[in-house]
Amino acid sequence: MINIAVLSGDGVGPEVTEQARIALEAIGRRFGHRFEFVSAAIGGRAIDLYGVPLPEETLSLCSSSDAILLGAVGGPEWDEVPPRLRPEQGLLALRRGLRLYANIRPVRAPDRSFPASPLKPDVVAGTNMIFVRELTGGIYFGEKRLDTIGENGSTEERAMDVSTYSTTEIAAVVRIAGRLARARNGLVTSVDKANVLETSRLWRRVATAIMSSEFPDVRLEHRLVDSFSMDIILRPSTFDVIVTENMFGDILTDEASVLAGSIGVLPSASLGDADAKGRTRGLYEPIHGSAPTIAGCDVANPVGAILSAAMLLRHSLDLEEEAALLERAVSDVMDSGVMTLDLIEPGGRPCNTSQFGREVASAVTHAQAC
């Protein structure tokens, strides 16, 4: 029995997580695994039901589960709630509560999605990179303050968001990047803003020390975030593993999503340290948002959610063969020309969310063994 918490969340979240669940059930039938899915509220839905974005019941369920599937959180209907109760705070609190400090985001550009990419095919070809984003530090988790200041009868507001990083926080994600690169092409690109920010200067020193002492077989390069943001568009196929801090990683991975043609196709895994049994509890989610304008229309792209389920099989359950087969099933369906509206070629006939999920489940069932 494998226990999976399902936090569908808001907007298109329930639609895409349903397709991930269907895909996992197909894997279970194929390989003889039994998955038990238990749902809980997070984000806007949790605010509506419980008055908070992360109820204690949800955190408790996630703590006792083998892995967590998440859809998306947020939407305009919760824009006016106090900042500490916004839907996104539920996700931040979940990461902090489960000590999920590293976000792994692979970015690949399959041939079939080239027509949807705004970049030339020869630029995108061969792109296969992994971002390692620090997830529980930096400006998102630092002290926040809003003051009213003024003198001589005039007043204005002043806001403050503090970014802090420790040696331990930086070293933890750099080690993950080093291990990933050692199993791939042996290159780690550390992205910072060391010419301006003190946190980035510490980041660069720690990354250099960790890589030289623990990963001497892996090449390390340092890049400033502004010039790097241009190069992942100009020459994306030259990068292997990229490690960076929280806010930079959030922005850069959304930028990199255009390489694959749509933000809807990129998965992610938020991981912490392994437990006593050697298993890593993880939170698995597509990187896209809740897309409220298309919620309920059955047109959202479920690829990112389904590939997140494949990452769940690999990283939390150590089921590599199952993960590889699910990824191959997604590729086979896309190669056959079945795609959602965001990826379809001009003149093509897009499928809907649920149809794509059924096609993937069928591909899992009928695929030849790896």
N, C-alpha and C positions, 0 to 999 in steps of 0.2 A: 504494500500500500504506500503510495506516494501522495503526500498531502500538499496541495497547492492552494494558497490564498489568492482569490481573484478580486482585485479592486478595480472595477470597471470605470469608476469615476464619472466624468461629465462629458457632454457633447457626443462626439463619435466614439468615445471610449468603450461603451458597452457593445457597439457594433464590431469593433476590431478585436476586442478581447474574446468575443464569442467565436470568431474565426480561429483565433489561436487555440482556444479550448478544443474546438472540433479537430484541429490538426493534431493536437496532443492525444486526443482519443484515438485517432487513426493510428498514430505511432504505438499506442498502447495495445491495440488489437493486433498490430503487425508483429510486435516483439513480446507480447505476453505480460505487459506492465498494467497495473491497475492504478489509475489516477483518481483521487478524490478531490473535487473542487468545492471550496467553501467561499461564498461571497461576503464581502463587507464593504461598508461605505467609507469614502474618503473625498476630500475636496468639497465642491459646492453641494453635492448630494448629502454629504455628512452634515454640512451646515444647516441645510433644510430640515434634516431629520433629528439632529442632536445638538445643534447650535455651535458646534466646533468642527474644524476641518479634519481633525484626526481623533476620533473617539478612542477611549481606552480599550474598548472591545476590539477595534480594528488592530491596534498595535499588539494586543495580546495574541490575536489570531496569527498575525504575521510572525511573531516571535516563536510560535509553536509549530509553524509550517516548515516544510522542506524548501519551499521557494514561493515567490510572490509574482503574480502577473498583474501588471497595472495598465490601465487604458490611457487616460489623460485627465487633467483637472483644470477647472476654471471655466469662465464664461462671463459675458457682460452682465448677466443678472446678479452677479456678486461683486460688481465693481464698487459699490458704495458701502460694503461692510468695512469695519475697522481693519487697518492693515494687519494687525496681529491675528485676525480671523479670516483673512483671505484664503481661498482654496489652495493656493500655492504653498501656504504655510503648513498645510497638512503633509505635503510631500517632503518639505524640508525637515519637518519634525520626524517623519518616518525614517528618513535617511539617518538622522542623528540618533534616533532611538534604537535602531538596529546596527549602528556603527558601520554604515555602508559608506566607505570613504573614497572608493575609486569607481569611476564610471567608465566602462569600456564601450567604445562606439566604433565598430568597423565601418569603413566606407569603401564600397566596391562599385565599379561601374560596369554592369553587364551589358553586352552588346545590344540586347533588345531595347534597352532604355535610352540609347543614344539619341533617337529622334526627339525625345522629350527634353534632353539637356540643351541649355542655351549655348553650350560650348561646342567647338568643332570636334568631330569624332576622333581625329588624330591627336588632339590634346588630351582627351579623356581616356583613350585606350590604355589599358594596363594599370589603371588606378586600383590600388589595393592597399589601403592604409588603415591603421587602427589608432584612434585617439584614446589616451588615458587621461581623464579629467579628474582632478582632485575635487571631492564632492562635499565635504563637510566643513571647509574653512573659507577663508577669504572674505570678500566684501558682503557676500550673501548672509554670512553668519556673524559678522562683526556688530559692534555697538551701533545703534541707530538712534538719531535724535532729531527732533524738529523744534526749533526755538523761535520765539518772537523777539526781535531785537530792535533797538532804535533809540534815538535821542532827539531832544528839541522838538518833541511832539510828533515826529515821524516814526513809523514802525515798518518793519519788513520781516519776512520769515527767512530763517537760515536752517538748512538741512545738513545732516552729517551721516555718512556711512563709513565705518572704519573697516579696513582690510588688515587682517593679521594672519601670519603663518609661523609655525614653529618648525624647527629642524625635524622633529619626529613626523609631523604631518607630510612634509615634503619628501622625506626619505621613503615613506611607505609607498607612495604612488610611483616614485622613480624606480623602486625595486620591481614593481609590477611591470613597468615599461621595459626594464632590462630583461626580465624573464620572457616576456612576449617576443622581444626583438631577437633574443638568443635562439628561439625556435622558428624565426622567420628569416629575415634578410640581414640581421645584425646591425641595424641602424636605429638609434634613438635621436629624435629631434626634440629638444627641450625649448619651449616657447615662453618667453617672459618679456618684461619691459625694464631690463636692468639699467638702461641709461637714464631712467627717471625714478623708478620706484624702489624703495628700500626692501620691500617684500620680495621683489624680483631679484635683487642682488643676493639676498639670502638664498632664494630658490636656485640661482645659478651656482653658488658655492656648494650647496648641498648636493645638487645633481652631479656636479663634477666629482666630488669626493666619493659618492656612492658608486658611480659608474666606474671610476678608475680602480677602486679597491675591490669591488664585488663582481664587476662585469668587464674585466679587461679585454675580453674577446669581442665586445660590442662597441661599435663606434658611436661616439656622442658628438652632436653638433648643437650649438646654441643659436637661437634665432629670436629676433625682436618681433613682437606680435604684429606690428603694422606691416613690415615688409613680408613677413610670413603669410599674412592674409592675402597678399597679392600672389605669392608663389604657389599656393595650393590651387589657384585658378589657372596660372600660367603653365605650371609644370607639375601637376598632381601625381603623376606616376613615379616621381623620383623620391617620394617619401614612404617610410615604412611604419614606424611606431612614433607617435607624437605624444609627448607628455606636457601638461600645462595646468595652470591653476584654474579655479572654479569658474570665474566669470569669462576669462579668455576661452576656456573650453566650451562653455555654453554658446558663445557667439560663433566660434570657428567651426563647430560641428554643424550648426545650421547653415553656415555658408557652404560647407563641403557637401551638403545634401544635394546641391544642384548638379554635382558631378554625376550622380546616379539618375538625375532627371526629375526627382521628386523627393521632398522630405518624407513622404509617406512610405518609402522603402527601407529606411534605415532603422535598425534595431539598437538596443543598448542593454547593458547589464550593469547594475550597481552592486558592487561586491565589497565585502569586508574580509576579515581574517577567517581562516578555516576553523571549524569547531574541533572538539576532541576526537571525533570520528574521521577527521580529515575532509569533511564536507563544508562547502561554502554556501551559506544562505545568501541568496541574491534577490534583488528586485529587478524584474525584466519588463521593459516598456519600449514602445516605439518612441522616437525622439520628437514626433510631431505633437502639436497641441490638441486642444479639444475641438477645434474647427466647428464652432457652434452654427455657422451659416449653412452647413450641410448635414448637421446632426439629424438623424432619423430618416434620411433620404436614401440610405443603402447605396451610397456612391463613394464612401471613404475607402482609401487604399489600405487593405489589411496586411500588406507585405511586411511592413515594419513590425507589426505585432506578431505575426507568424514566425518571422526570423528571430524575434526576441524569445519566442518559445523554444526555438532551436538552441539559442544560447543558454536557456534554462537547462535543457537536457545536458549540454556540454559542461557548464561550469558548476551547477549545483548538484547534479545527479551523476556526473561522470559517465554519461551515456553517449560516447563519441559517435558510434555507428548510427545511432538513432538521430543525433543532431545532423550528421552529414546527409543522411537520407532525406530528412525534412528540408534541408537547404536545397538539395538537388531537386526535390519535388517542386519547390517554388520556382527554381530556374527553368525546369521543364515546362511548367505551365506558362510562364512568361515567354519562353522561346516558341511556344506554340501559337503565340499571338493573343493570348487571353490576358488582357490588362484592364485596369480601371481607367476612368476618364483622364486622370492626371498624367498618364503615361502613353495613352493611345496615339498612334500615328495619325496624321491628317487623313481623313476619309475612312478610318477604321471604325469598328463597332465595339465600344467599350462594354465590359461586363460590370455587374454590380458587386458590392462587397460580399454578399452571401454566395453568389455564384463563384467568385474567385476562391472562396474558402472551400466550397464543395469540390472544385477542380483540384485543389491541393490535396485534400483528403483522398480523393480518388487516385491521384498520382502516387501518394504514399502506399496505398493498398496494392497497386499494380506494378510498382517499380521493381526492377530486377535488383537482386541483392548486390551490395557494393563489393 
